[in-house]
Amino acid sequence: MNSSGENSSNSVLPKHVAIIMDGNGRWAKQRGKLRITGHKAGVESVRNSVRFAVKNKINSLTLYAFSSENWRRPEKEVSSLMELFVFALDNEVKNLHKNNVKLLIIGDKSRFSERLQKRIQKAEELTANNTGLRLNIAANYGGRWDIANSMKQIFERVQNGQLSIDDINEETINSYVCMHDQDNVDLVIRTGGEHRISNFLLWQVAYAEFYFTNVLWPDFDEMVFQDAINAFSQRERRYGGAESDDELVK
């Protein structure tokens, strides 16, 4: 393994990587600390992941920061997470902009406070014309919400006569879900030892490869990211086809 984070010229790189960042709470509990301590420690792993993606010329990186189900968590934890989100936006966006990273927050932003919505808008506007890594932060996001939201937009256009029922197909739906203008997700990484996708990018990960690691998110670094890339590069992606011409004959 190349522990430096640099890939060899013959390795296969995913164009779009999505990460379910799991394990902050357990990381903090193992150290006898509050859960928010784990979330704060996880911010450094976000920095490491963005740095790795930029260095290795990955086109898009999508991070699952806050799901639509996370509102069920204790009010104090949710409030702390929102403050951490504001803090991260204020402190990280200039560095992202400096490194030509384009930031996009995906999800239902209407439930956030007006203060947070303004921070999001300001950060997105600052980086809007950047041409490097597309960094997508999924916040108050759910895959089912994403599909339902796309259906609403399509239905409105059918009502307005801009689309007909016969126009609706997979390509139509794909053009209304989040990140429709980016590469399809090639690789999904989940930290923390769980083996599920937790309502994350249900439409976009249809043909993605999955990599699960027991590493808790605050301990996720460039070497662990590289392990996931190495595993991805060794897989044969057939998209429903056979392994070879010989296999097709059987």
Buried (B, 14 or more C-beta within 10 A) or exposed (E): EEEEBEBEEEBBBBBBBBBBBBBBBBBBEEEEEBBBBBBBBBBEBBBBBBBBBBBBEBBBBBBBBBBBEBEEBEEEBBEBBBEBBBEBBEEBBEEBBEBEBBBBBBBBBEEBEEEBBEBBEEBBEBBEEBEBBBBBBBBBBBBEBBBEBBBEBBEEBBEEEEBEEEEBEEEEBBEBBBBEEBBBBBBBBBBBEEEEBBBBBBBBBEEBBBBBBEBBBBBBBBBBBBBBBBBBBEEEEEEEEEEEEEEEEE
